[in-house]
Amino acid sequence: MAESHRSKIQDPVLAQRAKVADLVSKGLRLGSALYVAASVVFFVGFMTGFTKTVSVLVIGLIMVGSALLAPALVFKYGVKAANRADRDGTW
């Protein structure tokens, strides 16, 4: 049993998939945090009055957050599908 677990860890495909999953996790967290930051800046601007700086900051945060979230979501489902195919043996 221990040998089987060890061979999975040393499998380069599984190691690469684990790296991608880690990057996906970081991308989702950072992208979501940028969306939250954009929301906070938006509501602060709403309460105090919108300036050009507030508008540019909100738009910039949403654009960067989207640029991180879009590929992270795609790769997240790719990793999930690959793990499911490995588990079910449906390759």
C-alpha positions as a Markdown table, in Angstrom:
| # | Residue | x | y | z |
|---|---|---|---|---|
| 1 | Met | 0.0 | 0.0 | 0.0 |
| 2 | Ala | 2.8 | 2.4 | 0.9 |
| 3 | Glu | 4.6 | 1.6 | -2.4 |
| 4 | Ser | 1.4 | 2.5 | -4.4 |
| 5 | His | 1.1 | 5.8 | -2.6 |
| 6 | Arg | 4.8 | 6.6 | -3.2 |
| 7 | Ser | 4.6 | 5.8 | -6.9 |
| 8 | Lys | 1.7 | 8.3 | -7.2 |
| 9 | Ile | 3.7 | 11.0 | -5.7 |
| 10 | Gln | 6.6 | 10.4 | -8.0 |
| 11 | Asp | 4.4 | 10.3 | -11.1 |
| 12 | Pro | 5.3 | 13.4 | -13.2 |
| 13 | Val | 1.8 | 13.8 | -14.5 |
| 14 | Leu | 0.3 | 13.8 | -11.0 |
| 15 | Ala | 3.0 | 16.1 | -9.8 |
| 16 | Gln | 2.3 | 18.5 | -12.7 |
| 17 | Arg | -1.4 | 18.3 | -12.0 |
| 18 | Ala | -0.8 | 19.1 | -8.3 |
| 19 | Lys | 1.2 | 22.2 | -9.3 |
| 20 | Val | -1.6 | 23.3 | -11.6 |
| 21 | Ala | -4.2 | 22.7 | -8.8 |
| 22 | Asp | -2.0 | 24.8 | -6.5 |
| 23 | Leu | -1.8 | 27.7 | -9.0 |
| 24 | Val | -5.6 | 27.4 | -9.6 |
| 25 | Ser | -6.2 | 27.7 | -5.8 |
| 26 | Lys | -4.0 | 30.8 | -5.6 |
| 27 | Gly | -5.6 | 32.3 | -8.7 |
| 28 | Leu | -9.1 | 31.8 | -7.3 |
| 29 | Arg | -8.2 | 33.3 | -4.0 |
| 30 | Leu | -6.4 | 36.3 | -5.5 |
| 31 | Gly | -9.1 | 37.0 | -8.1 |
| 32 | Ser | -11.8 | 36.8 | -5.6 |
| 33 | Ala | -9.9 | 39.1 | -3.2 |
| 34 | Leu | -9.6 | 41.6 | -6.0 |
| 35 | Tyr | -13.3 | 41.5 | -6.6 |
| 36 | Val | -13.9 | 42.1 | -2.9 |
| 37 | Ala | -11.5 | 45.0 | -3.0 |
| 38 | Ala | -13.3 | 46.4 | -6.0 |
| 39 | Ser | -16.6 | 46.2 | -4.2 |
| 40 | Val | -15.2 | 47.9 | -1.1 |
| 41 | Val | -13.6 | 50.7 | -3.2 |
| 42 | Phe | -16.9 | 51.1 | -5.1 |
| 43 | Phe | -19.0 | 51.5 | -1.9 |
| 44 | Val | -16.5 | 53.9 | -0.4 |
| 45 | Gly | -16.7 | 55.9 | -3.6 |
| 46 | Phe | -20.5 | 55.7 | -3.5 |
| 47 | Met | -20.5 | 57.1 | 0.0 |
| 48 | Thr | -17.9 | 59.8 | -0.5 |
| 49 | Gly | -18.4 | 60.7 | -4.1 |
| 50 | Phe | -16.9 | 59.1 | -7.2 |
| 51 | Thr | -13.6 | 60.6 | -8.4 |
| 52 | Lys | -11.7 | 59.6 | -11.5 |
| 53 | Thr | -9.2 | 57.7 | -9.2 |
| 54 | Val | -12.0 | 55.7 | -7.6 |
| 55 | Ser | -13.5 | 54.8 | -11.0 |
| 56 | Val | -10.1 | 53.8 | -12.5 |
| 57 | Leu | -9.3 | 51.7 | -9.4 |
| 58 | Val | -12.6 | 49.9 | -9.4 |
| 59 | Ile | -12.3 | 49.1 | -13.2 |
| 60 | Gly | -8.7 | 48.1 | -12.8 |
| 61 | Leu | -9.4 | 45.7 | -9.9 |
| 62 | Ile | -12.3 | 44.1 | -11.8 |
| 63 | Met | -10.2 | 43.7 | -14.9 |
| 64 | Val | -7.3 | 42.1 | -13.1 |
| 65 | Gly | -9.6 | 40.0 | -11.0 |
| 66 | Ser | -11.3 | 38.7 | -14.1 |
| 67 | Ala | -8.0 | 38.0 | -15.8 |
| 68 | Leu | -7.1 | 35.8 | -12.9 |
| 69 | Leu | -10.5 | 34.2 | -12.3 |
| 70 | Ala | -11.3 | 33.2 | -15.9 |
| 71 | Pro | -8.4 | 30.9 | -16.5 |
| 72 | Ala | -8.3 | 29.6 | -12.9 |
| 73 | Leu | -11.9 | 28.4 | -13.3 |
| 74 | Val | -11.2 | 26.7 | -16.6 |
| 75 | Phe | -8.2 | 24.9 | -15.2 |
| 76 | Lys | -10.1 | 24.0 | -12.0 |
| 77 | Tyr | -12.6 | 22.1 | -14.0 |
| 78 | Gly | -9.9 | 20.5 | -16.1 |
| 79 | Val | -8.1 | 19.3 | -13.0 |
| 80 | Lys | -11.3 | 17.9 | -11.6 |
| 81 | Ala | -12.1 | 16.1 | -14.9 |
| 82 | Ala | -8.6 | 14.6 | -15.0 |
| 83 | Asn | -8.9 | 13.4 | -11.4 |
| 84 | Arg | -12.3 | 11.9 | -12.1 |
| 85 | Ala | -11.1 | 10.2 | -15.3 |
| 86 | Asp | -8.1 | 8.7 | -13.3 |
| 87 | Arg | -10.4 | 7.6 | -10.5 |
| 88 | Asp | -13.0 | 6.0 | -12.9 |
| 89 | Gly | -10.5 | 4.7 | -15.4 |
| 90 | Thr | -12.4 | 6.4 | -18.3 |
| 91 | Trp | -9.4 | 7.7 | -20.2 |
